[in-house]
Amino acid sequence: MESMKKDFPLKPIKRTIKQYYNGEISIETIFYVRDVMLDFVNYLAKEAVEEFKEYNKRREKQNLPPMKRLDRQSFEKVADTLFNKLDIKNTDKAEGKEQMLYPPGDTMYRRKRGITKDAVEVA
């Protein structure tokens, strides 16, 4: 966990807090928020992996091969459950789904292949 702390950037945390508070922010506050965020990510990852294992068990019962790549759906289900328990509205959710369908840089790939957004099937 210590190595993750070193890799986790502090400036985005400070910028986010600055959006709501214009005064000085102590470095201890930023470190605390970083630690809380890392704890949240660890919890989210652990629960998402468990959800993914359950998903593969359900696939196995249907005689389908197991998924090999941990997908966004597992994380989303855990996050939605957690947000509902905490009564937090995830306002970026719709924007995140659009971002996932058309990630930055994907435009160049679609141009090369002649694929338009209208031609992409949305699940």
For each residue, the residues with C-beta under 8 A, 3 or more apart:
1: 4 5 38 42
2: 5 6
3: 6 7
4: 1 7 8 38
5: 1 2 8 34 35 38
6: 2 3
7: 3 4
8: 4 5 34 37 38
9: 12 13
10: 13 14 30 31 34
11: 14 15
12: 9 15 16
13: 9 10 16 17 30 33 34 37
14: 10 11 17 18 25 30
15: 11 12 18 19
16: 12 13 19 20
17: 13 14 20 21 25 29 30 33
18: 14 15 21 22 25
19: 15 16
20: 16 17
21: 17 18 25
22: 18
23:
24:
25: 14 17 18 21 29 30
26: 29 30
27: 30 31
28: 31 32
29: 17 25 26 32 33
30: 10 13 14 17 25 26 27 33 34
31: 10 27 28 34 35
32: 28 29 35 36
33: 13 17 29 30 36 37
34: 5 8 10 13 30 31 37 38
35: 5 31 32 38 39
36: 32 33 39 40
37: 8 13 33 34 40 41
38: 1 4 5 8 34 35 41 42
39: 35 36 42 43
40: 36 37 43 44
41: 37 38 44 45
42: 1 38 39 45 46
43: 39 40 46 47
44: 40 41 47 48 75 78 79 82
45: 41 42 48 49 75
46: 42 43 49 50
47: 43 44 50 51 78
48: 44 45 51 52 70 74 75 77 78
49: 45 46 52 53 70 74
50: 46 47 53 54
51: 47 48 54 55 74 77 78
52: 48 49 55 56 67 70 71 74
53: 49 50 56 57
54: 50 51 57 58
55: 51 52 58 59 67 73 74
56: 52 53 59 60 66 67
57: 53 54 60 61
58: 54 55 61 62
59: 55 56 62 64 65 66 67
60: 56 57 63 64 66
61: 57 58
62: 58 59
63: 60
64: 59 60
65: 59
66: 56 59 60
67: 52 55 56 59 71
68:
69:
70: 48 49 52 74
71: 52 67 74 75
72: 75 76 100
73: 55 76 77
74: 48 49 51 52 55 70 71 77 78
75: 44 45 48 71 72 78 79
76: 72 73 79 80
77: 48 51 73 74 80 81
78: 44 47 48 51 74 75 81 82
79: 44 75 76 82 83 90
80: 76 77 83 84 90
81: 77 78 84 85
82: 44 78 79 85 86
83: 79 80 86 87 88 89 90
84: 80 81 87
85: 81 82
86: 82 83
87: 83 84
88: 83
89: 83
90: 79 80 83 93
91:
92: 95 96
93: 90 96 97
94: 97 98
95: 92 98 99
96: 92 93 99 100
97: 93 94 100 101
98: 94 95 101 102
99: 95 96 102 103 104
100: 72 96 97 103
101: 97 98 120 122
102: 98 99 106 107 117 120
103: 99 100 106
104: 99
105: 108 109
106: 102 103 109 110
107: 102 110 111
108: 105 111 112
109: 105 106 112 113 115
110: 106 107 113 114 115 116 117 120
111: 107 108 114
112: 108 109
113: 109 110
114: 110 111
115: 109 110 119 120
116: 110 119 120
117: 102 110 120
118:
119: 115 116
120: 101 102 110 115 116 117
121:
122: 101
123:
